[in-house]
Amino acid sequence: MDNDIKEIIRIQNRLQRKLSDTRYAHTVSVSHTCACLAMKYEYDVNKAIVAGLLHDCAKYMDGKEMLDKAQKAGLSITDYELNKPDLLHAKLGSYYANKKYDINDEDILSAIKCHTTGKPNMNLLEKIVYVSDYIEPLRYKMPRLDVIRKIAFEDIDECLKLILTDTLNYLKSSGMMIDKATIDTYNYYCK
């Protein structure tokens, strides 16, 4: 346990130096929310904290730099990500969690990788990070947030459905291109 705490503090210190104050506050808030959901759903709290801390570890770069780094790392890049390279922070974050933060746990790396779009048949940690990123206490702009926060602690799958529905409705109404992974996740959980 003592080593887990030291590792979490080490990650926090590195992130605080790398991320903007606003991004770091969001990161800590997501991590705390991950811990709460992990306790509720009887998941490994320390793994959830680490995944929450590192979910945006690559978000200190702009989209052009993310695209460049992702290409250099040999990461697969979709057409959607070429057009919206800011979304590469999830894949690049998973890569950096492994290469720069020495995280080898596949569940943590996968949770970071799919935290923006989700994916069909998510495991519990993937769901925890996806939901936590949406409901963390510093978020306030999304519709039905009070209801979604409540449901997150009652039925995480139902919460996923609400988040995916609201996300897809928002993207459609704003005329934005929608990533295929988001559609696949929506179809898996909502249809």
N, CA and C atoms as a LAMMPS dump frame, in Angstrom:
ITEM: TIMESTEP
0
ITEM: NUMBER OF ATOMS
573
ITEM: BOX BOUNDS ff ff ff
-5.0000000000000000e+02 5.0000000000000000e+02
-5.0000000000000000e+02 5.0000000000000000e+02
-5.0000000000000000e+02 5.0000000000000000e+02
ITEM: ATOMS id mol type element x y z
1 1 1 N 0.824 -1.21 0
2 1 2 C 0 0 0
3 1 3 C 0.859 1.261 0
4 2 1 N 1.934 1.258 0.8
5 2 2 C 2.804 2.42 0.875
6 2 3 C 3.424 2.731 -0.481
7 3 1 N 3.792 1.675 -1.243
8 3 2 C 4.342 1.884 -2.58
9 3 3 C 3.308 2.467 -3.525
10 4 1 N 2.04 2.054 -3.377
11 4 2 C 0.968 2.605 -4.206
12 4 3 C 0.831 4.108 -3.975
13 5 1 N 0.861 4.52 -2.729
14 5 2 C 0.732 5.942 -2.406
15 5 3 C 1.908 6.724 -2.971
16 6 1 N 3.123 6.187 -2.833
17 6 2 C 4.3 6.867 -3.378
18 6 3 C 4.205 6.995 -4.892
19 7 1 N 3.715 5.953 -5.556
20 7 2 C 3.562 5.984 -7.013
21 7 3 C 2.529 7.023 -7.428
22 8 1 N 1.42 7.089 -6.715
23 8 2 C 0.371 8.072 -7.012
24 8 3 C 0.912 9.491 -6.82
25 9 1 N 1.642 9.724 -5.757
26 9 2 C 2.221 11.051 -5.512
27 9 3 C 3.24 11.4 -6.603
28 10 1 N 4.041 10.427 -7.016
29 10 2 C 5.023 10.654 -8.082
30 10 3 C 4.313 11.074 -9.373
31 11 1 N 3.25 10.369 -9.717
32 11 2 C 2.488 10.7 -10.926
33 11 3 C 1.87 12.086 -10.8
34 12 1 N 1.264 12.373 -9.656
35 12 2 C 0.653 13.692 -9.457
36 12 3 C 1.671 14.814 -9.619
37 13 1 N 2.841 14.654 -9.03
38 13 2 C 3.871 15.686 -9.115
39 13 3 C 4.309 15.922 -10.557
40 14 1 N 4.492 14.852 -11.307
41 14 2 C 4.892 14.995 -12.715
42 14 3 C 3.793 15.663 -13.529
43 15 1 N 2.557 15.263 -13.297
44 15 2 C 1.446 15.848 -14.042
45 15 3 C 1.273 17.327 -13.719
46 16 1 N 1.44 17.684 -12.473
47 16 2 C 1.269 19.086 -12.08
48 16 3 C 2.278 19.985 -12.786
49 17 1 N 3.471 19.47 -13.024
50 17 2 C 4.485 20.247 -13.744
51 17 3 C 4.184 20.315 -15.243
52 18 1 N 3.479 19.332 -15.785
53 18 2 C 3.263 19.215 -17.228
54 18 3 C 1.971 19.888 -17.696
55 19 1 N 0.903 19.744 -16.921
56 19 2 C -0.42 20.21 -17.342
57 19 3 C -0.696 21.641 -16.885
58 20 1 N -1.611 22.311 -17.585
59 20 2 C -2.071 23.624 -17.135
60 20 3 C -2.781 23.454 -15.791
61 21 1 N -2.934 24.526 -15.056
62 21 2 C -3.618 24.46 -13.755
63 21 3 C -5.042 23.922 -13.903
64 22 1 N -5.742 24.381 -14.932
65 22 2 C -7.122 23.94 -15.161
66 22 3 C -7.175 22.454 -15.502
67 23 1 N -6.29 22.016 -16.394
68 23 2 C -6.254 20.595 -16.785
69 23 3 C -5.859 19.731 -15.598
70 24 1 N -4.917 20.205 -14.784
71 24 2 C -4.496 19.429 -13.617
72 24 3 C -5.647 19.304 -12.608
73 25 1 N -6.376 20.392 -12.385
74 25 2 C -7.52 20.334 -11.456
75 25 3 C -8.555 19.325 -11.96
76 26 1 N -8.83 19.34 -13.262
77 26 2 C -9.751 18.367 -13.855
78 26 3 C -9.23 16.942 -13.645
79 27 1 N -7.944 16.749 -13.868
80 27 2 C -7.316 15.432 -13.734
81 27 3 C -7.472 14.879 -12.322
82 28 1 N -7.189 15.705 -11.342
83 28 2 C -7.324 15.278 -9.941
84 28 3 C -8.79 14.978 -9.623
85 29 1 N -9.683 15.804 -10.14
86 29 2 C -11.109 15.595 -9.909
87 29 3 C -11.589 14.282 -10.537
88 30 1 N -11.12 13.99 -11.749
89 30 2 C -11.47 12.718 -12.391
90 30 3 C -10.925 11.554 -11.564
91 31 1 N -9.696 11.692 -11.101
92 31 2 C -9.078 10.636 -10.299
93 31 3 C -9.878 10.359 -9.019
94 32 1 N -10.319 11.414 -8.362
95 32 2 C -11.123 11.242 -7.145
96 32 3 C -12.465 10.585 -7.465
97 33 1 N -13.06 10.988 -8.575
98 33 2 C -14.33 10.388 -8.979
99 33 3 C -14.134 8.911 -9.317
100 34 1 N -13.023 8.596 -9.997
101 34 2 C -12.69 7.191 -10.281
102 34 3 C -12.592 6.389 -8.984
103 35 1 N -11.947 6.971 -7.982
104 35 2 C -11.807 6.28 -6.691
105 35 3 C -13.175 6.011 -6.075
106 36 1 N -14.057 7 -6.124
107 36 2 C -15.403 6.83 -5.55
108 36 3 C -16.186 5.742 -6.279
109 37 1 N -16.147 5.759 -7.619
110 37 2 C -16.857 4.73 -8.373
111 37 3 C -16.23 3.357 -8.157
112 38 1 N -14.907 3.305 -8.036
113 38 2 C -14.238 2.023 -7.766
114 38 3 C -14.694 1.455 -6.426
115 39 1 N -14.81 2.306 -5.42
116 39 2 C -15.302 1.826 -4.121
117 39 3 C -16.732 1.333 -4.236
118 40 1 N -17.565 2.069 -4.955
119 40 2 C -18.968 1.685 -5.122
120 40 3 C -19.086 0.326 -5.82
121 41 1 N -18.291 0.13 -6.885
122 41 2 C -18.414 -1.095 -7.682
123 41 3 C -17.363 -2.145 -7.34
124 42 1 N -16.713 -1.958 -6.181
125 42 2 C -15.755 -2.93 -5.631
126 42 3 C -14.638 -3.261 -6.611
127 43 1 N -14.043 -2.198 -7.16
128 43 2 C -12.91 -2.345 -8.069
129 43 3 C -11.654 -1.855 -7.359
130 44 1 N -10.497 -2.235 -7.823
131 44 2 C -9.216 -1.824 -7.25
132 44 3 C -9.091 -0.295 -7.284
133 45 1 N -9.159 0.333 -6.115
134 45 2 C -9.178 1.793 -6.016
135 45 3 C -7.881 2.407 -6.542
136 46 1 N -6.742 1.824 -6.222
137 46 2 C -5.477 2.403 -6.672
138 46 3 C -5.344 2.368 -8.192
139 47 1 N -5.777 1.289 -8.821
140 47 2 C -5.749 1.237 -10.292
141 47 3 C -6.66 2.319 -10.876
142 48 1 N -7.812 2.504 -10.262
143 48 2 C -8.745 3.526 -10.746
144 48 3 C -8.157 4.928 -10.586
145 49 1 N -7.493 5.176 -9.472
146 49 2 C -6.857 6.474 -9.245
147 49 3 C -5.791 6.729 -10.305
148 50 1 N -4.936 5.76 -10.549
149 50 2 C -3.86 5.928 -11.533
150 50 3 C -4.445 6.166 -12.93
151 51 1 N -5.441 5.397 -13.318
152 51 2 C -6.073 5.589 -14.63
153 51 3 C -6.685 6.984 -14.735
154 52 1 N -7.348 7.424 -13.67
155 52 2 C -7.929 8.764 -13.672
156 52 3 C -6.874 9.853 -13.766
157 53 1 N -5.791 9.674 -13.05
158 53 2 C -4.713 10.67 -13.1
159 53 3 C -4.103 10.768 -14.495
160 54 1 N -3.932 9.646 -15.15
161 54 2 C -3.206 9.64 -16.416
162 54 3 C -4.105 9.765 -17.653
163 55 1 N -5.412 9.85 -17.472
164 55 2 C -6.299 9.844 -18.639
165 55 3 C -6.025 10.993 -19.604
166 56 1 N -5.588 12.138 -19.113
167 56 2 C -5.298 13.298 -19.97
168 56 3 C -3.814 13.67 -19.955
169 57 1 N -2.944 12.705 -19.692
170 57 2 C -1.515 13.023 -19.523
171 57 3 C -0.865 13.573 -20.784
172 58 1 N -1.495 13.394 -21.946
173 58 2 C -0.94 13.937 -23.191
174 58 3 C -1.635 15.228 -23.615
175 59 1 N -2.487 15.77 -22.773
176 59 2 C -3.289 16.926 -23.17
177 59 3 C -2.584 18.257 -22.946
178 60 1 N -1.299 18.238 -22.775
179 60 2 C -0.549 19.487 -22.647
180 60 3 C -0.096 20.006 -24.016
181 61 1 N -0.328 19.218 -25.068
182 61 2 C 0.075 19.59 -26.426
183 61 3 C -1.129 20.059 -27.237
184 62 1 N -0.857 20.8 -28.305
185 62 2 C -1.941 21.131 -29.228
186 62 3 C -2.102 19.962 -30.207
187 63 1 N -3.154 20.013 -31.008
188 63 2 C -3.473 18.916 -31.907
189 63 3 C -2.374 18.605 -32.905
190 64 1 N -1.749 19.625 -33.448
191 64 2 C -0.677 19.412 -34.429
192 64 3 C 0.482 18.634 -33.809
193 65 1 N 0.855 19.011 -32.601
194 65 2 C 1.947 18.314 -31.921
195 65 3 C 1.541 16.881 -31.565
196 66 1 N 0.274 16.701 -31.151
197 66 2 C -0.21 15.347 -30.857
198 66 3 C -0.13 14.459 -32.091
199 67 1 N -0.547 15.005 -33.222
200 67 2 C -0.513 14.243 -34.466
201 67 3 C 0.93 13.85 -34.802
202 68 1 N 1.824 14.79 -34.671
203 68 2 C 3.237 14.528 -34.952
204 68 3 C 3.788 13.436 -34.027
205 69 1 N 3.513 13.553 -32.73
206 69 2 C 4.002 12.566 -31.748
207 69 3 C 3.369 11.189 -31.983
208 70 1 N 2.076 11.179 -32.306
209 70 2 C 1.388 9.902 -32.55
210 70 3 C 1.96 9.21 -33.784
211 71 1 N 2.23 9.984 -34.82
212 71 2 C 2.825 9.402 -36.025
213 71 3 C 4.22 8.857 -35.728
214 72 1 N 5.02 9.616 -35.001
215 72 2 C 6.372 9.172 -34.655
216 72 3 C 6.35 7.913 -33.784
217 73 1 N 5.314 7.79 -32.94
218 73 2 C 5.188 6.615 -32.067
219 73 3 C 4.614 5.412 -32.815
220 74 1 N 4.162 5.632 -34.054
221 74 2 C 3.601 4.544 -34.836
222 74 3 C 2.195 4.151 -34.437
223 75 1 N 1.46 5.072 -33.812
224 75 2 C 0.089 4.775 -33.39
225 75 3 C -0.849 4.798 -34.592
226 76 1 N -1.875 3.97 -34.56
227 76 2 C -2.864 3.993 -35.645
228 76 3 C -3.696 5.271 -35.5
229 77 1 N -3.934 5.917 -36.62
230 77 2 C -4.656 7.186 -36.622
231 77 3 C -5.801 7.085 -37.626
232 78 1 N -7.007 7.327 -37.148
233 78 2 C -8.179 7.263 -38.022
234 78 3 C -8.298 8.561 -38.821
235 79 1 N -9.129 8.527 -39.864
236 79 2 C -9.391 9.74 -40.642
237 79 3 C -9.989 10.82 -39.751
238 80 1 N -10.847 10.389 -38.833
239 80 2 C -11.466 11.341 -37.906
240 80 3 C -10.399 12.04 -37.062
241 81 1 N -9.445 11.277 -36.571
242 81 2 C -8.367 11.855 -35.745
243 81 3 C -7.442 12.744 -36.566
244 82 1 N -7.27 12.434 -37.84
245 82 2 C -6.499 13.322 -38.714
246 82 3 C -7.17 14.69 -38.819
247 83 1 N -8.504 14.688 -38.866
248 83 2 C -9.262 15.935 -38.953
249 83 3 C -9.419 16.632 -37.596
250 84 1 N -9.398 15.856 -36.519
251 84 2 C -9.522 16.397 -35.155
252 84 3 C -8.431 15.795 -34.284
253 85 1 N -7.181 16.213 -34.517
254 85 2 C -6.059 15.561 -33.837
255 85 3 C -6.04 15.737 -32.314
256 86 1 N -6.82 16.67 -31.775
257 86 2 C -6.899 16.799 -30.311
258 86 3 C -7.395 15.503 -29.671
259 87 1 N -8.197 14.734 -30.416
260 87 2 C -8.722 13.483 -29.875
261 87 3 C -7.652 12.411 -29.744
262 88 1 N -6.505 12.647 -30.336
263 88 2 C -5.405 11.683 -30.195
264 88 3 C -4.849 11.64 -28.78
265 89 1 N -5.27 12.587 -27.931
266 89 2 C -4.73 12.601 -26.567
267 89 3 C -5.022 11.304 -25.817
268 90 1 N -6.092 10.595 -26.192
269 90 2 C -6.417 9.337 -25.51
270 90 3 C -5.419 8.239 -25.904
271 91 1 N -5.226 8.039 -27.203
272 91 2 C -4.267 7.029 -27.656
273 91 3 C -2.843 7.404 -27.236
274 92 1 N -2.5 8.667 -27.428
275 92 2 C -1.165 9.126 -27.061
276 92 3 C -0.974 9.063 -25.547
277 93 1 N -2.042 9.359 -24.798
278 93 2 C -1.986 9.265 -23.338
279 93 3 C -1.721 7.844 -22.869
280 94 1 N -2.353 6.872 -23.508
281 94 2 C -2.113 5.474 -23.173
282 94 3 C -0.657 5.111 -23.464
283 95 1 N -0.175 5.564 -24.604
284 95 2 C 1.216 5.312 -24.992
285 95 3 C 2.176 5.958 -23.978
286 96 1 N 1.919 7.208 -23.619
287 96 2 C 2.783 7.908 -22.655
288 96 3 C 2.697 7.302 -21.255
289 97 1 N 1.501 6.866 -20.873
290 97 2 C 1.355 6.223 -19.561
291 97 3 C 2.308 5.041 -19.468
292 98 1 N 2.417 4.316 -20.569
293 98 2 C 3.318 3.166 -20.609
294 98 3 C 4.784 3.589 -20.706
295 99 1 N 5.103 4.456 -21.649
296 99 2 C 6.504 4.784 -21.945
297 99 3 C 7.117 5.812 -20.996
298 100 1 N 6.316 6.749 -20.514
299 100 2 C 6.864 7.831 -19.682
300 100 3 C 6.545 7.686 -18.194
301 101 1 N 5.452 6.963 -17.883
302 101 2 C 5.045 6.802 -16.486
303 101 3 C 5.194 5.358 -16.007
304 102 1 N 5.728 4.506 -16.857
305 102 2 C 6.03 3.114 -16.507
306 102 3 C 4.812 2.302 -16.074
307 103 1 N 3.676 2.566 -16.681
308 103 2 C 2.464 1.802 -16.392
309 103 3 C 2.39 0.653 -17.389
310 104 1 N 2.335 -0.565 -16.87
311 104 2 C 2.273 -1.749 -17.722
312 104 3 C 0.939 -2.481 -17.621
313 105 1 N 0.079 -2.037 -16.738
314 105 2 C -1.211 -2.681 -16.527
315 105 3 C -2.116 -2.422 -17.737
316 106 1 N -2.48 -3.494 -18.44
317 106 2 C -3.271 -3.366 -19.672
318 106 3 C -4.654 -2.754 -19.414
319 107 1 N -5.241 -3.019 -18.264
320 107 2 C -6.552 -2.426 -17.963
321 107 3 C -6.453 -0.91 -17.862
322 108 1 N -5.426 -0.424 -17.194
323 108 2 C -5.227 1.026 -17.059
324 108 3 C -4.963 1.641 -18.43
325 109 1 N -4.074 1.037 -19.2
326 109 2 C -3.731 1.582 -20.517
327 109 3 C -4.952 1.614 -21.435
328 110 1 N -5.763 0.564 -21.389
329 110 2 C -6.963 0.508 -22.22
330 110 3 C -7.998 1.548 -21.778
331 111 1 N -8.14 1.733 -20.473
332 111 2 C -9.095 2.726 -19.961
333 111 3 C -8.717 4.132 -20.419
334 112 1 N -7.427 4.427 -20.43
335 112 2 C -6.963 5.73 -20.91
336 112 3 C -7.244 5.852 -22.409
337 113 1 N -6.954 4.801 -23.139
338 113 2 C -7.072 4.818 -24.599
339 113 3 C -8.507 5.044 -25.076
340 114 1 N -9.492 4.531 -24.344
341 114 2 C -10.881 4.641 -24.829
342 114 3 C -11.724 5.641 -24.029
343 115 1 N -11.087 6.498 -23.245
344 115 2 C -11.893 7.356 -22.366
345 115 3 C -12.658 8.46 -23.088
346 116 1 N -12.336 8.773 -24.338
347 116 2 C -13.079 9.821 -25.039
348 116 3 C -14.226 9.268 -25.877
349 117 1 N -14.019 8.125 -26.511
350 117 2 C -15.042 7.566 -27.404
351 117 3 C -15.772 6.38 -26.795
352 118 1 N -15.175 5.784 -25.779
353 118 2 C -15.704 4.514 -25.29
354 118 3 C -15.383 3.437 -26.303
355 119 1 N -15.883 2.251 -26.047
356 119 2 C -15.76 1.147 -26.995
357 119 3 C -16.789 0.091 -26.598
358 120 1 N -17.195 -0.748 -27.547
359 120 2 C -18.135 -1.812 -27.182
360 120 3 C -17.527 -2.739 -26.128
361 121 1 N -18.373 -3.247 -25.266
362 121 2 C -17.988 -4.245 -24.261
363 121 3 C -16.838 -3.775 -23.353
364 122 1 N -16.98 -2.585 -22.816
365 122 2 C -15.953 -2.044 -21.921
366 122 3 C -15.888 -2.841 -20.625
367 123 1 N -14.667 -2.986 -20.088
368 123 2 C -14.53 -3.602 -18.766
369 123 3 C -14.857 -2.546 -17.704
370 124 1 N -14.877 -2.939 -16.45
371 124 2 C -15.318 -2.027 -15.396
372 124 3 C -14.417 -0.801 -15.272
373 125 1 N -13.116 -0.947 -15.355
374 125 2 C -12.241 0.224 -15.248
375 125 3 C -12.453 1.183 -16.417
376 126 1 N -12.628 0.656 -17.602
377 126 2 C -12.904 1.517 -18.761
378 126 3 C -14.181 2.323 -18.542
379 127 1 N -15.212 1.676 -18.002
380 127 2 C -16.465 2.371 -17.703
381 127 3 C -16.247 3.432 -16.626
382 128 1 N -15.501 3.092 -15.595
383 128 2 C -15.257 4.025 -14.491
384 128 3 C -14.563 5.285 -14.99
385 129 1 N -13.536 5.147 -15.805
386 129 2 C -12.802 6.323 -16.297
387 129 3 C -13.669 7.12 -17.27
388 130 1 N -14.358 6.44 -18.168
389 130 2 C -15.24 7.113 -19.131
390 130 3 C -16.301 7.942 -18.397
391 131 1 N -16.963 7.331 -17.444
392 131 2 C -18.019 8.019 -16.689
393 131 3 C -17.426 9.131 -15.831
394 132 1 N -16.332 8.857 -15.151
395 132 2 C -15.719 9.86 -14.265
396 132 3 C -15.3 11.107 -15.011
397 133 1 N -14.786 10.95 -16.221
398 133 2 C -14.377 12.096 -17.029
399 133 3 C -15.58 12.984 -17.338
400 134 1 N -16.737 12.408 -17.436
401 134 2 C -17.96 13.146 -17.753
402 134 3 C -18.595 13.791 -16.518
403 135 1 N -18.572 13.078 -15.398
404 135 2 C -19.35 13.536 -14.228
405 135 3 C -18.532 14.231 -13.154
406 136 1 N -17.202 14.29 -13.298
407 136 2 C -16.382 14.831 -12.211
408 136 3 C -16.927 16.185 -11.749
409 137 1 N -16.727 16.522 -10.469
410 137 2 C -17.378 17.677 -9.859
411 137 3 C -17.113 19.038 -10.503
412 138 1 N -16.025 19.197 -11.226
413 138 2 C -15.735 20.484 -11.849
414 138 3 C -16.464 20.684 -13.175
415 139 1 N -17.088 19.657 -13.686
416 139 2 C -17.89 19.763 -14.912
417 139 3 C -19.231 20.384 -14.552
418 140 1 N -19.762 21.196 -15.461
419 140 2 C -21.046 21.82 -15.155
420 140 3 C -21.896 22.12 -16.387
421 141 1 N -21.388 21.957 -17.593
422 141 2 C -22.111 22.394 -18.787
423 141 3 C -23.037 21.351 -19.392
424 142 1 N -22.86 20.091 -19.076
425 142 2 C -23.634 19.059 -19.745
426 142 3 C -25.08 19.009 -19.226
427 143 1 N -26.005 18.674 -20.128
428 143 2 C -27.401 18.553 -19.69
429 143 3 C -27.591 17.342 -18.784
430 144 1 N -28.565 17.417 -17.93
431 144 2 C -28.955 16.3 -17.045
432 144 3 C -27.824 15.823 -16.148
433 145 1 N -26.833 16.659 -15.903
434 145 2 C -25.655 16.223 -15.158
435 145 3 C -26.009 15.744 -13.752
436 146 1 N -26.961 16.407 -13.102
437 146 2 C -27.353 15.976 -11.757
438 146 3 C -27.943 14.566 -11.778
439 147 1 N -28.753 14.266 -12.778
440 147 2 C -29.357 12.937 -12.915
441 147 3 C -28.283 11.898 -13.256
442 148 1 N -27.411 12.244 -14.188
443 148 2 C -26.363 11.316 -14.623
444 148 3 C -25.42 11.002 -13.464
445 149 1 N -25.068 12.016 -12.675
446 149 2 C -24.2 11.774 -11.507
447 149 3 C -24.852 10.803 -10.528
448 150 1 N -26.131 10.977 -10.292
449 150 2 C -26.843 10.1 -9.358
450 150 3 C -26.865 8.661 -9.888
451 151 1 N -27.187 8.51 -11.16
452 151 2 C -27.286 7.177 -11.755
453 151 3 C -25.925 6.487 -11.818
454 152 1 N -24.837 7.264 -11.94
455 152 2 C -23.489 6.676 -11.984
456 152 3 C -23.224 5.805 -10.768
457 153 1 N -23.823 6.166 -9.639
458 153 2 C -23.613 5.423 -8.401
459 153 3 C -24.713 4.398 -8.128
460 154 1 N -25.617 4.252 -9.079
461 154 2 C -26.683 3.253 -8.958
462 154 3 C -26.537 2.142 -9.998
463 155 1 N -26.235 2.539 -11.248
464 155 2 C -26.148 1.579 -12.354
465 155 3 C -25.219 2.163 -13.406
466 156 1 N -23.969 1.737 -13.41
467 156 2 C -22.971 2.336 -14.295
468 156 3 C -23.294 2.103 -15.774
469 157 1 N -23.944 0.984 -16.102
470 157 2 C -24.312 0.737 -17.498
471 157 3 C -25.427 1.681 -17.955
472 158 1 N -26.386 1.918 -17.093
473 158 2 C -27.44 2.884 -17.418
474 158 3 C -26.842 4.279 -17.568
475 159 1 N -25.882 4.601 -16.723
476 159 2 C -25.192 5.885 -16.806
477 159 3 C -24.474 6.027 -18.15
478 160 1 N -23.805 4.962 -18.574
479 160 2 C -23.137 4.971 -19.885
480 160 3 C -24.121 5.296 -20.995
481 161 1 N -25.29 4.685 -20.947
482 161 2 C -26.304 4.915 -21.982
483 161 3 C -26.71 6.388 -22.027
484 162 1 N -26.919 6.982 -20.856
485 162 2 C -27.312 8.389 -20.813
486 162 3 C -26.211 9.287 -21.369
487 163 1 N -24.979 9.031 -20.97
488 163 2 C -23.849 9.837 -21.448
489 163 3 C -23.697 9.69 -22.954
490 164 1 N -23.738 8.458 -23.45
491 164 2 C -23.589 8.226 -24.881
492 164 3 C -24.714 8.884 -25.675
493 165 1 N -25.939 8.796 -25.184
494 165 2 C -27.078 9.427 -25.854
495 165 3 C -26.9 10.933 -25.899
496 166 1 N -26.556 11.535 -24.764
497 166 2 C -26.372 12.99 -24.727
498 166 3 C -25.194 13.431 -25.59
499 167 1 N -24.118 12.654 -25.582
500 167 2 C -22.944 12.993 -26.394
501 167 3 C -23.29 12.943 -27.877
502 168 1 N -23.946 11.876 -28.295
503 168 2 C -24.311 11.75 -29.704
504 168 3 C -25.291 12.848 -30.117
505 169 1 N -26.272 13.144 -29.282
506 169 2 C -27.222 14.22 -29.584
507 169 3 C -26.509 15.558 -29.719
508 170 1 N -25.56 15.826 -28.83
509 170 2 C -24.799 17.076 -28.887
510 170 3 C -23.986 17.157 -30.183
511 171 1 N -23.278 16.085 -30.511
512 171 2 C -22.437 16.086 -31.719
513 171 3 C -23.289 16.255 -32.978
514 172 1 N -24.443 15.584 -33.019
515 172 2 C -25.334 15.707 -34.177
516 172 3 C -25.903 17.121 -34.283
517 173 1 N -26.371 17.67 -33.165
518 173 2 C -27 18.995 -33.191
519 173 3 C -26.007 20.107 -33.519
520 174 1 N -24.745 19.885 -33.208
521 174 2 C -23.742 20.914 -33.507
522 174 3 C -23.093 20.693 -34.877
523 175 1 N -23.563 19.654 -35.6
524 175 2 C -23.057 19.409 -36.94
525 175 3 C -21.627 18.899 -36.99
526 176 1 N -21.145 18.399 -35.871
527 176 2 C -19.771 17.909 -35.822
528 176 3 C -19.681 16.497 -36.393
529 177 1 N -18.52 16.196 -36.943
530 177 2 C -18.242 14.848 -37.407
531 177 3 C -18.218 13.932 -36.176
532 178 1 N -18.667 12.701 -36.332
533 178 2 C -18.729 11.773 -35.201
534 178 3 C -17.786 10.612 -35.456
535 179 1 N -16.938 10.337 -34.495
536 179 2 C -15.978 9.246 -34.594
537 179 3 C -16.729 7.915 -34.634
538 180 1 N -16.274 7.016 -35.497
539 180 2 C -16.9 5.689 -35.623
540 180 3 C -16.897 4.937 -34.286
541 181 1 N -15.841 5.099 -33.484
542 181 2 C -15.776 4.413 -32.185
543 181 3 C -16.915 4.856 -31.268
544 182 1 N -17.274 6.133 -31.319
545 182 2 C -18.387 6.642 -30.506
546 182 3 C -19.7 6.013 -30.971
547 183 1 N -19.885 5.929 -32.286
548 183 2 C -21.105 5.32 -32.833
549 183 3 C -21.17 3.838 -32.466
550 184 1 N -20.045 3.146 -32.616
551 184 2 C -20.005 1.722 -32.261
552 184 3 C -20.333 1.51 -30.782
553 185 1 N -19.804 2.389 -29.93
554 185 2 C -20.065 2.286 -28.486
555 185 3 C -21.541 2.554 -28.209
556 186 1 N -22.078 3.591 -28.825
557 186 2 C -23.497 3.902 -28.672
558 186 3 C -24.371 2.717 -29.112
559 187 1 N -24.074 2.17 -30.284
560 187 2 C -24.863 1.041 -30.797
561 187 3 C -24.781 -0.171 -29.872
562 188 1 N -23.633 -0.41 -29.291
563 188 2 C -23.455 -1.554 -28.395
564 188 3 C -24.286 -1.377 -27.117
565 189 1 N -24.262 -0.2 -26.537
566 189 2 C -24.92 -0.004 -25.249
567 189 3 C -26.361 0.476 -25.334
568 190 1 N -26.721 1.13 -26.431
569 190 2 C -28.034 1.786 -26.47
570 190 3 C -29.035 1.15 -27.429
571 191 1 N -28.58 0.199 -28.232
572 191 2 C -29.529 -0.401 -29.183
573 191 3 C -29.719 -1.873 -28.942
